[in-house]
Amino acid sequence: MNTDEGTDGERKNPQLEKRYPSVNCPYCWVENEIERAKNFNVVISQPPITKYSNDFPEVKTPFWRFWSAFKYPKGAREGSVKCKNEECGRDFYVGLFPYASGDSKNPKDLNYYLKLAKGETEIIKRKFLLEDILDRFCNLLHINYPIGCFLFILIPCILFWIFPVIAFGGLSKISHDYGFLSHFVLFVLMLIFLKHHCKVLKEALNYKKLPLLLSEQYKTSNLCREAEEAFKGWIFGHPFQRIAPPTLCGLFIAAVYLGWQIYYIINMANTFYETPYLGSYPFLYTSYMIAIISIPFWTLIWFIIGNIIWIFAATTAFIGLMTRYMPLKIDTLKEMGGIEIFGRMMLSSVYPMAAIGVGIPIMIIWSIGQEFYVLLICILLVLFFMFLIAFGFFYPLLPLHTNLKAAKEKERDKILSKLSLSRMIDEEEVNFKDDTHSHLLLFIYDKILSMREWPFKSDTLVKAGSSILVPFISLLINIVILFLKP
């Protein structure tokens, strides 16, 4: 009987019970036990960038996200937990995995992140294919990046465009080809802007620099390193992926071009049609042979454009989700609340897209045709492209504008209430200390009123607005040249 009582006593003793796995809240660093994680070996926590379920369903990645999300083993679960600290009480993401880090049952990319969360491995410096090729190309020739971009475009251009055109059509066709010469400059600018934007993103997506309301202990922890790398992977690609998202998007757009170009060549071969003049439909070809020989060069160009489109879209989506679901650390005494880093990231993402937008009217008007319906289509495409650039810039910043405005009004009301309270004091009771305090409150009130409600200065808005309008300006210039051309 004593044995049974001893057994029951042991079972009821909380010190002898199996403790549930726990994680620290990213916002206050309070330890939270996860009851649902009792049968899981690994638990990681991150700030959320989207809404997660509270019942921890099994992870089933949709097929259309296979390029952006790393693989999960069978039985892995993820969901949202509310911090038990009453002063915090925020929801944060929790991932539950059935196998320990380093277990062969986990995919390699997941093992990498689990090891990062435990401090068992170093960060892998990774680049998507185009970025890696450009860096290797510049290092091989020992040249700086802008010159490398120029040569990277010039070499295939000479081999697969200039030489064939000279051989089949004459040098004069190159020197008078306004559309191609303009595009050549834009192609080089696209690469320069793309590299600059990738550099800005990789430096800025650092939780020690971003104005997020995170615990200082979390920022210095291995969990924070894992979260940073996981979020960067959504844009640039996860380690151990066969094809990174920017590369995949570039290959897709290049494949679309190849399909169209093959159709064009077959159609031209069947009709025995060969254009006798420069600027023919659809890509400035002057002969049947040039249409074939120039395929590698134009495939490269469309591959570059695909990479740019992905990076721009991924930046817009990720920053937009981050600013909507992560609490921000706003300092109302700073000019832009201390969150101007988001404005810089979005501005750098606009430049490469603006370079593409400038090339749209040049390609359509001078390459495809100059009829009225072609001009109408060109105008619609340019306007649509301008809308995409504007949406991509302002969409992530709208939540910041809302938060800045709300924080400004909240702090302003606090100051006003304190000033109103001080006025209720009789003049005889007011001393030097009270008077100084009132002047300090008025100074702080003026500082709060001067805080901007958007995370950028007027010059940033001018730069972004100019980039959005550049495609339309290019359209007007090309139309004027078209009508003035004899």
BELHUBEL-V694132 format. One line per field, one symbol per residue. phi: phi as a letter, one per 30 degrees, with the letter a starting at -180 (. if undefined). psi: psi as a letter, one per 40 degrees, with the letter a starting at -180 (. if undefined). A space follows every 10 residues. Layout:
BEGIN
phi: ???
psi: ???
END
This chain:
BEGIN
phi: .ddddddddd dddddcdddd dbbcddcbid dbdcddcecc dbbbbbddca dcddchdddb ddddcddccd dcddjdbbac bcdddddcid dbdbccbdcd djdddddddd eddddddcic acdddbbded dddddddddd chbddedddd dddddddddc bdeddddcbj dddddcdddd dddeddddde dddddddddd dddddbddcd dcdcdddddc cdeddddedd ddddccjdei ddbdeddddd dddddddddd dddddddddd chcbdcbdjd dcbidcaddd edddeedddd dddddddddd eddddedddd ddddccdccc cddcebiicd dddddddddd eddddddddd dddddccdlb dddddddddd dddddddddd ddddedcddd eddddddddd dddddddddd dddddddddd cddddddddd dddddddddd ddcbdadddd ddddddddde eddedddddd dddddd
psi: dddddddddd dehddeihhi iiihhedeeh hhhhdeedei dhhiiiiiei hiieegihhg hidefdedhi iiiheiiiai hhhehddcei iiihhhheii heheeiiddd dddddddefe iihhhiiidd dddddddddd efiidddddd ddddddddde dddddddeei dddddegddd dddddddddd dddddddddd ddddgheddh gigiidddde iddddddddd dddddeiiie hdhidddddd dddddddddd dddddddddd efhhheiifi heffieiddd dddedddddd dddddddddd dddddddddd ddedehhigh heeidfeefe dddddddded dddddddded dddddeddif iddddddddd dddddddddd ddddddeddd dddddddddd dddddddddd dddehiddeh addddddddd ddddddddde hieifiiddd dddddddded dddddddddd dddeh.
END
